[in-house]
Every structure is written in structure tokens, then in C-alpha cells.
């Protein structure tokens, strides 16, 4: 079987767990030599063990704080020195703190901006010279539908995600600006925007399938399950392959339809019935519109 990243060197940030761990395993399986990093030394070491046991070639620097520019520079230099260059930068790492605009502290706001937006810029800044020396490559940003201009990015339009949403909106603009700047060097910059993905961080909020918070989350989607790390990684992988060589500056929503429906979920047959009752002959509903055929939402 052809391995689509054979001979490529990929730097993946935040490989300790969740999407970062999945990306490290998947990219190595496709033939890439991966250099990872994480601020958590225990989870980073576990990912490294899993990758090597699976036959992948990976190095990892940990604990490494990407908000320290010297450390970010060290990561990129290590990858380039160890493997002769860098072909792919996968900006996955982030950290956030929740809070409403009126009550969040400046420290918490700055923490979220720094550890979501700034670290992605720093990683890109220090990877670009190595990508350029290779004659091109790919930069992937993991953004979020929260960074797009609809609602608050959180179920019920709760404002507690506002600093994260602002940071991810910044990621989207950063990616576009870099795409324009770097296309002349054959460096393709693209973004993947997840919604609710069942990572350890997310599941602390959504809890288990069947729980009320889980239902609240899936009610914002067009499907009745949260996304999986593999859903995001496969999209990012595609954007790094030759099949995507003509894609520059794209933002790919991998979000269970959250952006398409504006976070309102699927069609509600009760709304259609109400409209028909007031509009009469102007509105008709075929037999397919039933609570069994269309996802029904509890109006509470």
C-alpha cells in the first residue's frame, strides 16, 4: 500500500493526547517521520511509546512550552537537524480558560490568547525557514467553528468560550495571511475547523454519551454523535498530501454540520407543523417530515 507521506518530516504540536496523539500515530503510519512536543511529559512519553510500538519513527521534546519562543525555536531546529528539514507543520496544541467577558480576568484572557493563537504563530514563524529550504511544504492549523462568525461558538450561545472563540478567529486570519504570503514559496497553508470532538478536554464538558451535557452538545449538530479525533486527523492528512496540491488558504469544516446549521441542529418537525398551522395552504409537509425521520429536539 502506498504511504502518502513517505520521506516527509512532520512537526506536530501537542502530541500528548487527543487529536495530537492520533495525528502522530496516523502520520507515522503514512510514512512520515514525526517530531512531536507537549508540555505534559507523562502523556507525551506515552504517545512516543505507542508510535514506536506501532513501527513509526518519532522523536518528541517534552516538557516543552510553546509560549516560550526560545523553546519553539529549539523544537524546529531539533527537527531540522535530526531529519534534515521540515515538510509539514501541524499546529494542534492549545490551552484555554473559560469565562464570560464581564468576569474573566486579564490573566485568564491573556493565557487563552497566548496558548491558542500566539503559539501557533510562533511555531509557524520558526518552521517557515525550514519549509522554504525544502522547496515547499504544508502548514495546517487546527482552528474551530467557534472562530467563525455565528453565535458564541458554545451551546445555548453561552459566552464562556469567548476568549477561545476570539483566539480561533485570529487563527483563521493568520492562516489566510500566511497562505497569501507563502504561496510563492510553494508552502500551502490551510485550516481544519472542528466542532465537538471527543477528546479528553471536551469529554470533561460533554461527559458520556446519553448524559444531558452530551445531548446539549449534539443538539448543535446535524448528527447525533460527537466527532472523533480520526475525523479531524484524516482531513488534515489529506491537506498534506499531493492530492491537495492545489489547495491554498482553505478552511475545512469538520464539524458534524454545526456551521451549516448555525448551531441549531437539524430540522425540527414541530416548527414546520406550527408554520403550516398558521400559513395553511401556503406550506405543505410531505410524509417524510416526521419525528422518526428527522432529528427531533427537546424544546424543553
C-alpha positions in Angstrom: 0.0 0.0 0.0 1.3 3.5 -0.9 2.2 5.6 2.1 1.3 9.1 1.2 3.8 10.9 3.4 6.8 8.7 2.7 10.0 10.6 3.3 8.3 13.7 4.8 9.2 15.3 8.1 6.2 16.5 10.2 6.3 18.6 13.3 3.1 18.1 15.3 2.5 20.2 18.4 0.6 18.9 21.4 1.1 15.2 20.8 0.4 14.2 24.4 -3.2 13.0 23.9 -6.4 13.6 21.9 -6.0 14.7 18.3 -2.3 15.2 18.6 -1.7 11.6 19.6 -4.0 10.4 16.9 -2.1 12.6 14.4 1.3 11.3 15.4 0.1 7.7 15.0 -1.6 8.3 11.7 1.1 10.4 10.1 3.8 7.9 11.0 1.6 5.1 9.6 1.6 7.1 6.3 5.4 7.1 6.3 6.2 10.5 7.9 9.0 10.9 10.4 7.3 12.9 13.2 8.7 15.3 15.8 6.2 16.0 18.5 6.1 18.0 21.7 3.9 18.5 24.7 4.0 20.4 28.0 2.9 17.2 29.8 5.8 14.8 30.0 3.9 11.7 31.0 1.3 11.8 28.2 4.0 12.8 25.7 6.1 9.8 26.6 3.1 7.5 26.3 2.4 8.8 22.8 6.0 8.3 21.9 5.9 4.7 23.2 2.7 3.9 21.3 4.1 5.3 18.0 7.3 3.3 18.2 5.5 0.1 19.2 3.4 0.6 16.1 6.5 0.8 14.0 6.5 4.5 13.5 9.6 6.8 13.5 9.1 9.6 16.0 11.0 11.9 18.3 9.4 14.1 20.9 10.6 17.0 23.1 8.9 17.2 26.5 8.0 19.0 28.6 8.1 21.9 26.1 6.3 25.2 26.5 5.4 26.6 23.1 4.7 30.0 24.6 8.5 30.4 25.2 9.9 31.5 21.8 13.3 30.0 22.5 11.7 26.6 23.2 9.7 26.8 20.0 12.8 27.7 18.0 14.6 24.7 19.7 11.8 22.4 18.6 12.1 23.4 14.9 15.9 23.3 14.9 15.8 19.8 16.5 13.5 18.5 13.8 15.6 20.0 11.0 18.9 18.8 12.5 17.5 15.3 13.3 15.9 14.7 9.9 17.4 17.2 7.5 14.5 19.6 7.2 10.7 20.1 7.8 8.0 19.5 5.3 4.8 19.7 7.4 3.9 21.8 10.4 0.7 20.6 12.2 -0.4 23.3 14.6 -2.5 21.3 17.0 -1.6 22.4 20.6 -3.7 24.8 22.5 -4.9 25.6 26.0 -7.7 27.8 27.2 -9.5 29.1 30.2 -13.3 29.6 30.3 -15.2 32.7 31.5 -17.7 35.3 30.5 -16.5 38.7 29.1 -17.5 40.6 32.2 -15.9 38.3 34.7 -12.9 36.8 33.1 -9.6 38.1 34.4 -7.0 39.7 32.2 -4.6 36.9 33.2 -7.0 34.2 32.0 -7.8 36.0 28.8 -4.1 36.5 28.0 -3.5 32.8 28.8 -6.1 31.7 26.3 -4.9 34.1 23.5 -1.2 33.2 24.1 -1.8 29.4 24.3 -4.2 29.2 21.4 -3.2 32.0 18.9 0.3 33.1 19.8 1.9 29.7 20.0 0.6 28.8 16.5 2.1 32.0 15.1 5.4 31.3 16.9 5.5 27.7 15.6 4.8 28.9 12.1 7.4 31.7 12.3 10.2 29.3 13.3 9.1 26.5 10.9 8.8 28.6 7.7 12.6 29.0 7.0 12.9 25.2 7.1 9.9 24.7 4.9 11.2 27.2 2.4 14.6 25.4 2.2 12.8 22.2 1.3 11.2 24.0 -1.6 7.7 24.0 -0.2 5.5 22.1 2.2 2.3 22.4 4.2 1.2 24.2 7.3 -2.0 23.0 9.0 -3.8 25.0 11.6 -6.4 23.3 13.8 -9.0 26.1 14.3 -12.6 25.7 15.4 -16.1 26.6 14.3 -16.1 28.8 17.4 -13.8 31.1 15.4 -16.5 31.7 12.7 -19.0 34.5 12.8 -22.1 32.8 14.1 -23.3 32.7 17.7 -20.9 32.4 20.6 -19.5 29.0 19.5 -21.0 27.3 22.5 -24.3 25.5 23.1 -27.1 27.9 24.1 -24.9 30.8 22.9 -23.3 30.8 26.4 -20.5 33.4 26.4 -18.0 31.4 28.4 -16.0 30.4 25.3 -15.5 34.0 24.1 -11.7 34.2 24.6 -11.2 30.9 22.8 -13.5 31.9 20.0 -11.6 35.2 19.6 -8.3 33.3 19.5 -9.6 30.8 16.9 -10.9 33.7 14.8 -7.4 35.0 14.9 -6.1 31.6 13.8 -8.3 31.8 10.7 -7.0 35.2 9.7 -3.4 34.2 10.5 -3.8 31.2 8.2 -5.2 33.3 5.4 -2.4 35.9 5.7 0.2 33.2 5.7 -1.4 31.4 2.7 -1.1 34.6 0.7 2.4 35.3 1.8 3.8 31.8 1.4 2.2 30.5 -1.8 5.1 32.0 -3.8 7.4 29.5 -1.9 5.1 26.5 -2.6 4.1 26.4 1.1 0.4 25.6 1.3 -1.4 26.9 4.4 -4.8 25.5 5.3 -7.1 25.2 8.3 -9.3 22.5 9.7 -12.2 23.7 11.9 -13.7 21.0 14.2 -16.8 21.4 16.4 -17.3 19.0 19.3 -14.6 16.3 19.2 -14.5 13.6 21.8 -11.0 14.4 23.2 -10.2 14.2 26.9 -10.7 18.0 27.3 -14.1 18.0 25.5 -15.4 15.0 27.3 -14.8 16.7 30.7 -17.6 19.1 29.5 -19.8 16.8 27.4 -19.4 13.8 29.8 -20.6 10.4 28.4 -23.0 9.6 25.6 -26.5 9.8 27.0 -25.7 12.4 29.6 -27.6 15.7 29.4 -24.4 17.8 28.5 -23.7 15.3 25.7 -27.2 15.8 24.3 -26.9 19.6 24.6 -23.7 19.4 22.5 -25.1 17.1 19.8 -28.2 19.3 19.5 -26.0 21.9 17.9 -25.0 19.4 15.1 -26.7 17.7 12.2 -25.6 14.3 13.5 -26.2 12.6 16.9 -22.6 11.9 17.9 -19.6 14.0 18.7 -16.7 13.9 16.3 -13.7 11.7 16.8 -10.0 12.6 16.6 -9.7 10.5 13.5 -12.3 12.7 11.7 -10.0 15.7 12.1 -6.7 14.0 11.5 -7.9 12.4 8.2 -8.9 15.8 7.0 -5.5 17.3 8.0 -3.7 14.4 6.4 -5.5 14.9 3.1 -4.4 18.6 3.1 -0.8 17.5 3.5 -0.8 15.0 0.6 -0.1 15.6 -3.1 -3.8 15.2 -3.8 -4.3 18.6 -2.2 -1.5 20.4 -4.1 -3.9 23.0 -5.5 -5.5 23.9 -2.2 -4.3 27.2 -0.7 -5.9 29.1 2.2 -8.9 26.8 2.6 -10.8 26.4 5.9 -12.3 22.9 6.0 -15.2 22.5 8.5 -15.1 19.0 10.0 -17.9 19.7 12.4 -20.9 17.4 12.0 -22.7 20.2 10.2 -22.6 22.8 13.0 -21.5 25.7 10.8 -24.0 24.7 8.1 -27.0 24.8 10.5 -25.7 27.7 12.5 -25.5 25.6 15.6 -29.3 25.0 15.6 -29.2 21.3 14.8 -31.4 19.5 12.2 -34.9 20.5 11.1 -37.5 20.4 13.8 -40.8 19.0 12.5 -42.7 20.8 15.2 -41.6 24.1 13.9 -42.8 23.1 10.4 -46.1 22.0 11.8 -46.6 25.3 13.6 -45.8 27.1 10.4 -48.3 25.0 8.5 -51.0 25.7 11.0 -50.6 29.5 10.6 -49.7 29.5 6.9 -52.3 27.0 5.8 -52.2 26.2 2.1 -49.0 28.1 1.5 -47.0 25.5 3.4 -47.1 21.7 2.7 -45.1 19.0 4.5 -44.6 15.6 2.9 -44.9 12.4 4.8 -41.1 12.2 5.2 -41.3 15.0 7.8 -41.8 13.0 10.9 -40.1 12.9 14.3 -38.8 9.5 13.3 -37.2 10.6 10.1 -35.9 14.0 11.2 -33.9 14.6 14.3 -36.2 16.0 16.9 -35.0 18.3 19.6 -36.4 18.8 23.0 -37.7 22.3 23.2 -37.7 21.9 27.0 
